[in-house]
Amino acid sequence: MQKKSIIAICIIGILIVATATAAVMMGNDDDQDKSYDSGSVKLRIFGNADGNDVIDTKDADLIRDLVDNKNDNWKEEYYFADADHDGELTSNDAAVVEKIVSGEPVKMWYETAFSTKDHTDGSNDHIDAFVNYPIGKKIGCEYSDVDILSVLGIYECFSATTLTAQSDYGDSLYPGISKLPALGQKDELTIEALASAVDKGTIDTLIQWTGGTSTNYLWNDAVRSGLTDKLSIVMVTIQGEDCINGALMLACMLGDQDLSKPYSEWYADAMNKLDKIDGSVKKTCLVMRTFKSDTLSNCSAYNQYQSPALWFSKIINFTDETKGKVGFTSLGSAEAIQSAIGDTTFVICQTKHIPSVKNQEQYNAWCAEKLESIFGNLPVYESKSIYTIDFSIMPFFGGPAGCMLLASQIYPELITADEASSMVDDYCSKFMPPGSSTANGMDWGFTYTGWSA
């Protein structure tokens, strides 16, 4: 049989002003005097009283009106109005907002990305924290949080990272990363090491890794030790559709909300295109991890809350076998997978970046060999319903472009390859770090895009 024609398109995966979507994201001034559904607010910073995702003087005016009118339902109707986070609504909350607007130092409270503690039953356990506003610009990034600096155009603030990030990535992707001070291993940073980095003047802000099902491990100890008086710890979303929240929030914490506008506009454009894939056309797929490097790994499945797969929910439905589960689900052999999914379910095989693959031709050969070695004798292979995409294209701020690429495979009648390629090119040229090989040559991250006749 003829093998698949493979188009390798490169990107690191690393989410509003001109369109209706933009108005929803950045807020609508006409609605500033109305209560809102707090779950829809993207700028989840206390002080965003009107919920329109911009902190400005209108928020201070609204707070004063609520105080003067003694609105007893403000917690339900204006969740983020309590700018000083003391549980009461007073004139001091308006004063805090005014300091934020004028750029004066103040304690800024926000809802962290660790708010949802149990995805399986939908319950929320909100974790709120604070930063020293405006946060400093000597920023340490735990693991791959550096992507958020790139999309805000402040890559030069990248001042320290983790040993894990240095070993997983390199200077061709993140220029200068190998020479930065290392704070420790991902998920294992210590108060002592961070305090030392602060005392040396290495960092004044830390963006903590909030990926997947990780749990917050620093905040309480940092508060008790007094470290949070000197170091702002930022725990915002950098993955999945809520990455837009992280971009808006970090820009606000830096004291320049305009920093997020270029990415917000790109994000809104991409999401508007992806809205073509609604519930009526979404296919049900098993999202798999089949290879980790050049050698085969055991077949296992992602669930829809796991960091590499967070974006997939935008364009597919997850199978019942993995929906709502936490962590990797063991799938056993390829034959067992085929038995479970039948002949009609689409399968997405998700790969990690392959160090030995340097160009499209090498990826084509590698991918064809691996797919046939695992699935070659199964109906799912014969029916041409296997799709692969480098996991690095999906989890982070480039996720909308990754979704476009994958959608152009699964729904070619809705998303064209040219549309997807354009979105990828646009992301790489606008939001990758200056000097990155991906920004210039697009040689990182690949996707497998369809079977030939």
N, C-alpha and C positions, 0 to 999 in steps of 0.2 A: 504493500500500500504506500501511497505517497505520504511523505512526512509533512508535518506542519510547516507552513511558512511563518517564520518568526521575525517580528520586528522588535528590535531592542531599542527602547527609549530610556534615556537616563535621567535620573533625578534622585536626590536624597529626600527621604521621608522625614522624611525626617521624618482656629482655627483658628463709604456706604452713604454715599451721599447723593448719587444721581438716579437711583432706581427705587422702586417701591420696596424691594428687599432691603436696600440700604436704609430707607426710612425706618423700617422695623428694627434694624440692628442698632442704629445710632440714636433712635428715639424720635418722637414726634412732639414738637413743642405745643401743638394744639391739645395734646393729651396730658400736659404736665399737671393739671389740677385734678386728674382722675386717679383713683386707686388702681392697682395693677396686680396681676398674678405674679408673686415674687419668684416663682419658678422660671418665668420667662426672662427675667432680668439677666443680662450678660455681664454688665459691670457690677459685680457682686461685692461692692465696697460700701460700707456704711457711710452715709452722706449722700448717696445717690437716691435721694428721697422720692423723686418723682418716677424713678425706675426707667428713665429714658436713655440710660447708658452713657450719659455725660454728666459730670459734676460741674455745676455752674451756680451762678447767683440765684437762679430760679429755685434751686433746691433749698437754699437758705430761706427764701421768701415763703416757700411752701411750709417749711418747718415752723416758721413764726406764725403762719396762719393756723396751723394745727394746734400750736400751743395756745394761741389767743382764743381759739374756739373750743378749747378743752376737748379735743377729739379722743374719746376713750378707746376707739377701735384702731388707733394708728398702727399697732403691731400687726394687725391682720391686713390693713389696707395699704400701709406704707412701711413695709418690713425694714427697709434699709435707711429709714429716717433717723435712727438713733446713732448719730455720727460719733458720739463719744463712747458708745457701747456700755452705758451704765444701766440700761433697762428702763430708763425714764426718758420722756421727751420734754426737753427744756430749751430755753434760749441758748444754752451752751452748745447744743447740737448745731444750731445755726452758726454760732461763732466758729465751730470747728470747720464747717463747710467753707466759711469765708476765708479761713486760713489756707485751706486746700486750694481755693480759687486764686488766692494771691501768692501762693507758693511759700507761705511761712511754715516753719517747722511745727509739726504736730504729730500726735500718735494717730495713725490711720488704721482703722479696723477693717477687716475684710473676711469673707467666708472662703475658706481654703478648699483646694481640690480634694481634700480628704473628707469632705462632708458626707458622702454616701458611703456608709460602712458595710451595708449588706445588700448587694445587688440582687440577690436571689429572691428576696421577698419585697423589694421595692422600698424598704424603710430607710429613713434618713436620720443620721446622727450628725448634726451640724457641728463642725469644729471651726471656731473663729480664732483669728490671730491678728497681730498688728505689725506694722512696719513703722520705721522712723521716717516720716514723710518730710521732704522728698527723699527717696532712697538714694544712696550713693551710687557712683558709677564705676566702682572697682568691684566687678561682679564675678563671684565664683559660681560655676555651673556644675551641678552634680550630674554626671553621666551626659546625656544628650540634650540637656536643657538649653544649650547654646543656640539651638535653632530659633528660639524666641528672640534672641538678640539680633539675629540676622534679619528676621521679618520686620523688626522695628528699626533697622538701619543703624544699630549701635554695636556692631560686632567689635569695634575697638575697645569696648568696655569689658571684654572677655579677659579676666585677670587670673583665674585659677580654675582647676577642674579636678576630676578624680582620676586615679590610676586606671580605673575601668574604661573611662572614655579615651584615655590616651592609648590604651592597648587595642580598643575596638575600632578606633578611627585614626586618622593620620593627618599630616600637614597638607596633603593634596585636597582633602575634604575641608578640614578646619585649619587654615593656615596658622602656624605658630603654636598649635596645641601641644606639640612635643616639648616645647621649651617653657611652658607655663608651670608654675608651682602646682604640685599635686596635694590635694587636701586629704586623700585617703581613698579607700575603695567605695564604690557605689553601695548605698544602703548601710554603710558602716562608718560614717563620719562621726567623730567624737567632739564633745564640747571642748576638750583640751586642745585638740588640733585646730579647731575653728578659732578659739580664743587666741592662740598663738599667731594665726594668720592675720587676725584683726590687729593685734599688737604690733606686728611687723609692718602694717600698712598695706598688706597684700590685698585684702578684701574689706569692703564695708557692707556688702550685700551678698546673700547666698540664695540662689534659686535651687530649691530642693526638688529632687526627682519625685514625681507623683505618678509614675507609670503603672499601668495594669492594676493589680490587686495589692500593690505595695501599701504598707501602713506607715503612718507618721511615727517617726522614732526619735525626733530631736526636740520638738517644740517645748514640751513641759520641762525637760531638763534645762533647756536654754533659758527659759523664763526664770526658773529657780536659781540658776547660777548668775543671773544678771547679764548674761551675754546679749540678750535681746535689747539691752540699752545701747549697745555699741554696734550690733550686727542686725541688719534687717533680714529676716528669713522669709522668702517669698515662696509660697506653695500654691501656684496657679496651674490651671489645666493647660497642658501642651499637646494633648492627643485627642483624636476624634473630633466630632463636630463642635465640642465645647472649647476647642483650641482658640476660637475667636474670643471667648471670655478671657483667656490668659493674655492675649495680645492687648485687649482693651484695658485690662487691669494693670498690667505692668507699665504700660504707657502712662496711665493715670498716676501710679505710684512714683514714677520718675518726674512727674510734674509737667508733662508735655503730652496731652491727650492727642495731639495731631500726629504723633509718631505712629499711631496704629492705623491711620487713614489709608495709606496705600495698600496695606495688606487687607484691611476690611473691605475695600472696594474690589480687590481681586477675588477675595473669598466670596463676596456676595454674587459676583458674576458667575463664578464656578458653581456655586450652590443653586443659582437660578437655572443653569443649564441642567444640573443633575435632577432638578425637580421634575423633569420629564419622566423619570423612573419612579412612578408612584406605586402604591400598593396593588394596583390592578395589573401591573406588568412585572413586578419583582419575582424573580425565580428563587426557589428554595435550594440552598447550597450547603454542602459540607465544606467547611474551611479547614484545610489541613496543613500540617507541617510535615513534609516528607523528606527533606534533606536539610542538613545544617551546614555542610561545607562541601568538599569534593566527595565525601563518602556518604552512603545512605544512612539515615537514622530510622528509628522505629516510627511507624506512622502514628501520628497523634493529631488531635483536633483542637483548634482554638474555639473559645466561646465568644459571644458577642461583647463581653466586657473586658476581654484581654487586650492589652495595649496594641499588639500588631494588628488586631482585627477590629478595633473600635470603629474604624471608618466603614467597614463592610456593610454595616446595618443601613447605610445610606442607599445601597444599591441592591442588596439581596436580603432574603430572609434566611435565618439560620435553621438548620434541621433540628428536630426535636431531640436528637441525640446529644446536642451540645448547647442548645438554647437555655440560658439561665444558669449554666454550670460555671464553676470557678476553677481556673487553672486548666492545664492540658487534660484532655480526655483520651485515655488509651483506646486505640482503635484496632490493635492487633495487626493482622496481615492484610495485604491488599485484597485478598479473596474475601476476608471477613467484611471489609468495607463494601465491596461490591454486593455482598449478600444483604447488607443492611440498607443500602440506598437504592437498590434496584437499578433499572436501566435508564430511567428518565431524569433522575436528579442530577443537576449539574454539580461538578466537583471543582473546587478551586484549590489547587496545590500551591501553597505559599512557601517561598524559599527565602533564605537569608542571602545577604551579599556573599558572593563566591570570590575569595581572594585571587584564585587562579584565573578568573575570567576577566579579561582586559578589554574586550571589544565585542561587537555584535556577533561576529562570526564564531568566536569561541563560545559565547553563551548559547547560540543556536545549537551547536554540536553537543555541548554539555547537557542542555535541557532535553533535547531529543533522546539522548542516550539514557538519561535517568528516568524519564517518563516511561520509555519502553521497557526498561529493566524492571520497573515496579508493576506497571499496569498492562504491559503489552499483550498478555493473553486473556484479558478481561473484556467483557462487553462495553464497559465504560470507556475503554480506550478505543475500541472499534467504532463506537458511536460518536467519537470526537467531542466528548463533553468534558474534557479536562482543560483547565486554564491555569497558567502559573503567573505569578507576579512576585518580584523581589519584595520581601516584607518591608524593606527600608523605604519603599515608595509610599507606604500607607499610613504609618501611625501618627506622624507629626503634622506640621503646618502645610506640607505639600500634599496632604491627604486628598483634598479635592481634585488635584491633578491625577493622583493615583486612581481615584474613583473613576475619573473620566477615561483613563486608559483601560481599566478593567471593563467599564461599561461599554466601551467601543468594541470589545470582544463579545460580550454577552448580549448586548442590545444594539447591534450595528445599525438598526433601523432608526434608533433614537439619538445615538451619539456616534458621530463619524470619527474615523481615525485622525483626520485632519484637525477636527475640533480638539481632540484629546492632545495631539501633538502640540498644537498652538498653546494650550493651557500649560503644558509642561514647560515649553520654551519660555513662556512668560514668567512662570514661577522661578525658573532657574536664573533668568537674566535679572530679575528684580530682587530676589530674596535670598539667594545664596551668598555666603561670605565673600567679600572682595578677595580675588586671587584664588578662589576655590576652583579646582579642576571641573567640578560639576557646573559651575556658573559659566565657565569658558568653553569646555569641551564636552560636557555632559557625558562623562564616562563612568557613571556610578549608578547602579540600579537598573534593572531590566524587566521587561514584561513580555510574555508569550501571548501572541495575539490572534491566533485563529488557525483552523485547518484549511489547507488548500483542497480544491475539488479533486 
